[in-house]
């Protein structure tokens, strides 16, 4: 048992407060999701720092990473990017404008659709995203090192199961 498990964490303190004032409440969900939310916020901050070294935000990383994961020629339409990232077209336009000004991607007419555009990573965008994804994964691995490999695999499986059940 780790020191944190013996002494509790901020979520334990919240659970104890609720138990004092509302002992009738079932706080099992809060014990899980309170920690998930706190973890997501803490890791979000770490990821912002990792990507800031490359002059990009997490949102901009997501655009570049989506293009990179699409495979050569690293090209998608703005609509495909918006759907993948669950962004409005307006939100996507702002990200694309900034990334294009930085020379990390280019927009061009879609040769198959006169009204459409395609977004493509530039050579500089490809270089940057390959470095940034490594930095982000290193930050995640560092945080995950608090668990041994077997427990990390167990946690990933449990979270997959819970996410699948909640997204149905």
N, C-alpha and C positions, 0 to 999 in steps of 0.2 A: 504494500500500500504506500503510495507517495504521500509526501507532506501535504499536498493540496487535497488529497482524498481524506486525510485525517482532519485537517483544519477547515475544510469546506471552501467554497468559492462564492462569488457574489450571488449566484443563482440560489445556492443553499440559504444564504441570508434572506433572500426574498421569500423563499418557500417557508422558512421558519416564521417570518413576519405574518404571512397569510395564515399559517397554522394557528398562530396566537389569536388573530382577530376573526378568522373564519375557518374554524376547524372542520366545518362541513364540506369544504371544497376539496375536490380531487385535483391535485396539482401535478400529477404525473406528466401531463403534456407540457406544462410549464418547465418542468425539470429538463425535458429533452429540448424543446424548441427555444427556451430561453438561452440555453447553451449554444444551440445551432445559430441563433441570431447573433449572439455575442461573438462567436467564432467567425461567422461570415463578415462581420464588421471589422474585426481585428485583422483577418486575412485580406480583406479588401484594402485596408490601409497599407499593409505590407506590399501588396501587389502594386498599388499606386506608386509607392517608393521605388520598387524594382523597375517599373516602366518609365518613371520620370527621368531616370538616367539616360533614357533614349529619346527624351523630348516628347513622349506621348502619354496620354491618359489611358486608363483601363478601357474606356469606350473606344478610343482610337486603336488600341491594341486589338480589341475584338474584331474590328473591321479588317485590319491587316491579317490577323490570324485566320479569319474566315476565308479570305482570298488565298492565303498560303495553303490552307487545308484542302482547297478545291482542286489542287494539283495544276500542273501546267495546262494552259498558259496563264494560270492565276487570274482568271477573268470571270466575273459574274455581273449580272445586271444590278442596278440599284434596288430593284424590287426583290431580287433573290437575297441580297444582303439584308434588306429591311425585314424580310420574312424570317431569315435565319436568326437575326439578332433581336427580333420582336421589337422593332423600332418603327416609329412613324416615318413617313417619307421626309417630313420636315427635319426630324432629328437626324436622319441619315444624311441629308443634304449638308447640314452643318459639319458633320464629321468628314464627309468627303471633301468639302471645300478646304478644310484645314489640312488634310492629308495631301491633297493635290498641291496646295501652295508650298508644302514642305518637300515636294518632289518624291513622295513615297508611293503615289499611285497616279494614274492618268485616266481621264474619262474620254471616251471616243464614241462616235456613232456606231450603233449596232449594225453590222453589215446585213443581218437577216431581218431587221425591223426598222423601217425608215424613221419611226417615231421614238425608237429606243436608244438607250445608251448602254455601254459596257464599261466596267471599271476593272482596271488591270494594275497589278503591282508593277512598280518600276524595279530596276535592278537594285537601286538604293533601298526601296521598300522591302524587297526580298532579303537583302543583307540585314537590315534593321530588325525585321520580324524574327529572323532566325536567331539573332542575338538576344532579343527581348524575351522570346519564349524560353530560352535557356535560363535567363535570369529569373523569370517567374517560376519556372519549375524548381529551381534551386531554393527559392524562398518557401515554396510549398513543402519541399523535401525537408528543409530545416525544421519547419513547424511539425511535420509529421514524425520527425525523429524522436519525439516524446513518447511514441508508441513503438513497441518492437514490431517486426515485420508481420508476424501472425495476427497481432491485434489490429494493425492497420488494414490488413486484408479483411478481417472480420468487420471492422467499422465500415469499410467501403461497401461490403455486401449488405449490411444492415441499412445503410443510408440509401442504397439502390432500391431495396425492397420498400422502404418507407416512401421514397420519392415516387416510385411506380404506383403505389397504392393511393397516394394523394393526388396524382395527376390523372387518374382515371375519370 
